[in-house]
Amino acid sequence: MATGTAVRTAGTAGTAGTARTAAAAGAGAGAAGEVGTGTASFGYRRVGAGAGRLRRTLLASLVAAAVVVPVSAAASAQAPAPAPAVFAEDASLRGRYAAHRANLAEAVRMAEDADRTGRADRLRAMAAAGSAQFLTFDGRGRGRAVEVFGDLETAERVAVLVPGSDTTLDTYERFRSGAVALQKRLQAGQPRSAVVAWLGYDTPGTVSTTVLTAGRADDAAAELGPFLDRLVGMAAPGARLSLLCHSYGSVVCARTATGPAVGDMVLFGSPGTGAGSARELPTTARVWAGRGGADWIAGVPHVRLGGLGFGTDPVGSAFGARAFDAGAGGHSDYLKPGTRSLDALAAIVLGTAPVEEAGHA
């Protein structure tokens, strides 16, 4: 990175609080950012001249963007838990739900025995007093969970939420709250609907270089594609699926091959996908894109250098996605109750959203 290049970032972290971070840029130059609730901005200034220095400045900006620190619980990399339940292929949903609840209860006990009270408390909340419906639960390490909200077997409309960075069992409650809000909104328009919160991959840390590359997304896409195929057989006959992909989750979705049951793929709060246009994505679904007016991700440079970054802005006309109204919210606000973005996402899932001409952002 270039000496004498300064980068400043600011953005929402999804919860109240302020943190300061710094990333070295060359010999003595650096990037510093402040994170808190509210509107975010991102900028860079270039000292000196030359195309090579500009390229290095953009690279420094990408690295700085990865150092926007979320206010969240620390990951429990070594948290103890039993191995996940294993099922026969024809196992019923009710049987799966019950087995995962039992596994979750055992994970709570093991965390308490290991004096991991914070993890135990978070797992206890996930149990939802015995009413949780998990298709997947693995309490080991950072954890994985795939949870169903609504009656999947009768659902004619199914939304699959794919989260972004730093979503783990320790931060699961914020992911779940968005799924609950979406399900309530869908139910108002279509009682036979369900939401699936898919934490089926190891998300990258926001403060890491992995969030700037597609490695985690490639691994996740290899899991998500087959899961969607199986999900079709669990829902009502002819059910229509929608993929709702937030932040780094949009990189995952953009690499996921989908079958004909997936009618819509929605990218929101996206840093880019690595693809130059919606036509390059391995799906026949309609591709939508939106970004809140106060989302700090708007300032991330849409470049790709040496495997870092994700290129074309999904909300730009060059990408060719259908636009939806994401309102004025920040990076963590898309699924908040009462927001225009939540209304728009629900309308896409329900098939009532106005189909705008592709390429208009």
C-alpha positions in Angstrom: 0.0 0.0 0.0 1.2 3.5 -0.8 3.2 5.6 1.7 1.3 8.8 2.4 -2.1 7.5 1.6 -4.7 8.2 4.3 -8.1 6.4 4.5 -10.9 7.2 6.8 -14.0 5.1 7.3 -17.1 5.4 9.4 -20.2 3.2 9.5 -22.9 1.6 11.5 -22.1 -1.5 13.4 -25.6 -2.7 13.8 -25.7 -2.0 17.6 -25.0 1.1 19.6 -21.5 1.9 20.5 -18.3 3.3 19.1 -15.0 1.6 18.3 -11.8 2.9 16.7 -9.6 0.8 14.4 -6.5 1.4 12.4 -4.8 -0.3 9.6 -1.3 0.5 8.5 -0.9 1.8 4.9 2.7 1.6 3.8 5.6 2.9 6.0 3.9 5.1 8.5 0.7 5.8 6.6 -2.6 4.5 8.0 -6.3 4.2 8.0 -8.5 5.0 11.0 -12.2 4.6 11.4 -14.9 5.3 13.9 -18.0 3.0 14.1 -21.3 3.8 15.6 -25.0 4.1 14.9 -26.2 6.6 12.3 -25.1 7.6 8.8 -21.8 6.4 7.4 -19.4 7.8 4.9 -16.3 6.5 3.3 -13.6 8.5 1.5 -10.0 8.5 0.5 -7.5 11.1 -0.6 -4.4 10.6 -2.7 -1.0 12.2 -2.0 1.2 12.3 -5.1 0.4 11.0 -8.5 0.5 7.9 -10.7 -1.9 5.2 -11.6 0.0 2.7 -9.5 -0.5 4.8 -6.4 -4.2 5.1 -7.1 -4.5 1.3 -7.4 -2.7 0.9 -4.1 -5.0 3.6 -2.5 -8.0 1.6 -3.6 -6.5 -1.5 -2.1 -5.9 0.3 1.1 -9.5 1.4 1.1 -10.7 -2.1 0.7 -8.6 -3.2 3.6 -9.8 -0.3 5.7 -13.4 -1.2 4.8 -12.8 -4.7 6.3 -11.8 -3.1 9.6 -15.2 -1.6 10.4 -15.6 -3.2 13.8 -19.0 -4.5 14.7 -20.2 -4.2 18.3 -20.9 -7.9 18.9 -20.1 -10.7 21.3 -16.7 -12.3 21.0 -16.7 -15.6 19.1 -16.4 -18.8 21.1 -13.9 -20.6 19.0 -13.5 -23.5 21.4 -17.0 -23.7 22.8 -17.8 -27.3 23.8 -20.9 -29.0 22.3 -22.0 -32.5 21.2 -21.7 -33.6 17.6 -24.8 -32.6 15.5 -27.7 -35.0 15.1 -27.7 -37.3 12.1 -30.9 -38.3 10.3 -32.1 -40.8 7.7 -33.0 -39.2 4.5 -36.8 -39.7 5.1 -36.8 -38.3 8.6 -39.8 -36.1 9.3 -39.5 -32.4 10.0 -41.0 -32.9 13.4 -38.4 -35.5 14.2 -35.6 -33.3 13.0 -36.8 -30.4 15.1 -37.1 -32.5 18.2 -33.6 -34.0 17.8 -32.0 -30.6 17.3 -33.8 -29.2 20.4 -32.3 -32.1 22.4 -28.9 -31.4 21.0 -29.2 -27.7 21.8 -30.2 -28.5 25.4 -27.1 -30.7 25.7 -24.9 -27.9 24.3 -26.3 -25.6 27.0 -25.4 -28.1 29.7 -21.8 -28.6 28.3 -21.3 -24.9 28.0 -22.3 -24.4 31.6 -20.1 -27.3 32.8 -17.2 -25.6 31.0 -18.0 -22.3 32.7 -18.9 -20.7 29.3 -21.9 -18.9 30.8 -22.2 -16.4 28.0 -22.4 -19.1 25.3 -24.8 -21.0 27.5 -27.1 -18.0 27.9 -27.1 -17.4 24.1 -27.9 -21.1 23.4 -30.7 -21.0 25.9 -32.2 -18.1 24.1 -31.9 -19.9 20.8 -34.0 -22.8 22.3 -36.9 -20.4 22.5 -38.4 -22.2 25.4 -38.6 -25.4 23.5 -40.4 -24.1 20.4 -37.4 -23.6 18.1 -37.5 -25.4 14.7 -33.9 -26.2 13.5 -33.1 -28.0 10.3 -29.4 -27.9 11.3 -27.8 -27.2 14.6 -24.1 -27.5 15.4 -23.0 -25.9 18.7 -19.3 -26.5 18.3 -17.0 -23.6 17.8 -18.5 -20.6 16.1 -21.5 -22.8 15.3 -24.0 -23.4 12.5 -27.7 -23.2 12.6 -30.5 -23.4 10.1 -33.8 -22.3 11.6 -37.4 -22.4 10.3 -40.0 -19.8 11.1 -43.5 -20.7 10.2 -45.0 -24.0 8.9 -42.5 -25.1 6.2 -44.6 -28.1 5.1 -47.5 -25.9 4.0 -45.5 -22.9 2.9 -46.1 -21.8 -0.7 -43.6 -18.9 -0.4 -40.3 -19.5 1.4 -37.6 -16.9 2.0 -34.1 -18.1 2.7 -32.0 -15.5 4.6 -28.2 -15.7 4.0 -26.2 -13.6 6.5 -23.0 -11.7 6.2 -19.8 -11.5 8.2 -19.5 -12.1 11.9 -22.8 -14.0 12.2 -22.1 -16.8 14.6 -24.0 -18.5 17.5 -22.7 -15.7 19.7 -24.4 -13.0 17.5 -27.3 -15.2 16.3 -30.0 -13.2 18.1 -29.6 -10.2 15.7 -29.9 -12.6 12.7 -32.9 -14.3 14.2 -34.7 -11.0 15.0 -34.6 -10.1 11.3 -36.0 -13.5 10.3 -38.8 -13.1 12.8 -39.6 -9.6 11.5 -39.8 -10.9 7.9 -42.0 -13.8 8.8 -44.5 -11.6 10.6 -44.5 -9.3 7.6 -45.0 -12.2 5.2 -47.8 -13.7 7.3 -49.8 -10.5 6.9 -49.9 -11.0 3.2 -49.7 -14.8 2.9 -50.4 -17.1 5.8 -48.8 -20.0 4.0 -45.3 -18.6 4.1 -42.1 -19.5 5.9 -38.6 -18.0 6.5 -35.5 -20.1 6.8 -32.5 -18.4 8.5 -29.5 -20.1 6.9 -26.4 -19.8 9.0 -25.0 -22.8 7.2 -21.4 -21.6 6.7 -18.4 -20.2 8.6 -18.9 -16.5 8.0 -15.7 -14.4 7.7 -14.8 -11.9 10.5 -15.5 -8.3 9.7 -12.0 -7.5 10.9 -10.1 -9.9 8.6 -8.8 -10.1 5.1 -11.1 -13.1 4.5 -14.1 -10.7 4.2 -12.4 -9.2 1.1 -12.0 -12.6 -0.8 -14.4 -15.2 -2.1 -13.0 -18.2 -0.3 -15.6 -18.5 2.4 -18.3 -17.7 -0.2 -17.2 -20.5 -2.5 -17.3 -23.0 0.4 -20.7 -21.7 1.5 -22.2 -21.9 -2.1 -21.2 -25.5 -2.3 -23.4 -26.1 0.8 -26.3 -23.7 0.0 -27.1 -25.1 -3.5 -27.8 -28.6 -2.4 -29.6 -27.3 0.7 -32.0 -25.4 -1.6 -32.7 -28.5 -3.6 -33.6 -30.4 -0.5 -35.7 -27.5 0.8 -38.0 -27.7 -2.2 -39.1 -31.2 -1.1 -39.8 -30.0 2.5 -42.2 -27.2 1.5 -45.6 -27.4 -0.1 -45.7 -28.7 -3.7 -44.9 -26.0 -6.2 -43.5 -23.7 -3.5 -41.6 -20.7 -4.7 -38.3 -19.9 -3.0 -36.5 -16.5 -2.7 -32.9 -16.0 -1.6 -32.4 -12.9 0.5 -28.7 -12.2 0.7 -27.2 -9.5 3.0 -23.7 -8.0 2.8 -21.1 -10.8 2.4 -24.1 -13.2 2.1 -24.6 -11.6 -1.4 -21.2 -12.9 -2.4 -22.3 -16.4 -1.3 -25.6 -16.2 -3.2 -23.9 -15.0 -6.4 -21.9 -18.2 -6.4 -24.8 -20.5 -5.7 -26.3 -22.5 -8.5 -30.0 -22.5 -8.1 -32.8 -24.6 -9.6 -36.1 -23.4 -11.1 -37.8 -23.3 -7.7 -35.8 -20.2 -6.7 -37.7 -17.4 -8.4 -35.9 -14.4 -6.9 -32.4 -13.6 -5.6 -32.1 -10.3 -3.6 -28.8 -8.6 -2.9 -28.9 -6.0 -0.2 -26.1 -4.2 1.6 -23.8 -5.8 -0.9 -20.1 -5.0 -1.3 -20.3 -6.5 -4.8 -20.5 -10.1 -5.9 -17.3 -10.7 -8.0 -19.5 -10.9 -11.1 -19.7 -8.1 -13.7 -23.4 -8.4 -14.2 -26.5 -10.2 -13.0 -26.5 -12.2 -16.2 -23.3 -13.9 -15.1 -24.8 -15.4 -11.9 -25.6 -19.2 -12.0 -29.3 -18.7 -11.6 -32.5 -18.3 -13.7 -34.0 -16.3 -10.8 -34.8 -12.6 -11.1 -32.0 -10.7 -9.5 -32.8 -7.7 -7.4 -30.5 -5.2 -5.6 -31.0 -2.4 -3.1 -29.0 -0.3 -0.6 -30.2 1.8 2.3 -29.4 5.5 2.1 -27.3 5.4 5.3 -25.5 2.1 4.5 -21.7 2.6 4.9 -21.1 -0.2 2.3 -21.9 2.4 -0.4 -18.4 3.8 0.2 -16.5 0.6 -0.3 -14.6 0.9 -3.7 -16.1 -1.4 -6.3 -12.8 -2.7 -7.6 -11.1 -6.1 -7.8 -7.4 -6.2 -7.3 -5.3 -9.4 -7.0 -8.2 -11.4 -5.7 -9.3 -8.7 -3.2 -12.7 -7.0 -3.6 -15.8 -7.8 -5.5 -16.0 -5.4 -8.4 -19.2 -4.1 -10.0 -21.7 -2.4 -7.7 -24.9 -4.5 -7.7 -27.1 -1.4 -7.5 -25.4 0.3 -10.4 -27.0 0.2 -13.8 -24.1 -1.7 -15.3 -24.9 -4.7 -13.1 -28.4 -5.0 -14.5 -30.3 -6.1 -11.4 -33.9 -5.0 -10.7 -33.9 -2.2 -8.2 -36.0 -2.2 -5.0 -36.7 0.6 -2.6 -34.3 -0.1 0.4 -35.3 3.1 2.3 -33.0 5.3 4.3 -31.6 2.9 6.8 -28.1 1.7 7.6 -26.3 -1.6 7.0 -28.1 -3.5 9.7 -31.5 -2.0 9.2 -33.0 -3.8 6.2 -35.1 -6.2 8.2 -36.2 -3.9 11.0 -40.0 -3.7 11.5 -41.7 -0.8 9.9 -39.0 0.0 7.4 -39.5 0.5 3.7 -36.8 -2.1 3.0 -38.7 -4.8 5.0 -41.9 -4.0 3.1 -40.0 -4.2 -0.2 -38.3 -7.5 0.6 -41.6 -9.0 1.7 -43.2 -7.9 -1.5 -40.5 -9.6 -3.6 -41.0 -12.8 -1.7 -44.8 -12.7 -2.1 -44.6 -11.8 -5.7 -46.3 -8.5 -5.3 -43.4 -6.2 -5.9 -43.5 -4.0 -9.0 -41.1 -5.4 -11.6 -39.0 -2.5 -12.7 -36.9 -2.6 -15.8 -33.6 -4.3 -15.1 -30.6 -2.0 -14.9 -32.4 0.9 -13.2 -30.9 1.6 -9.8 
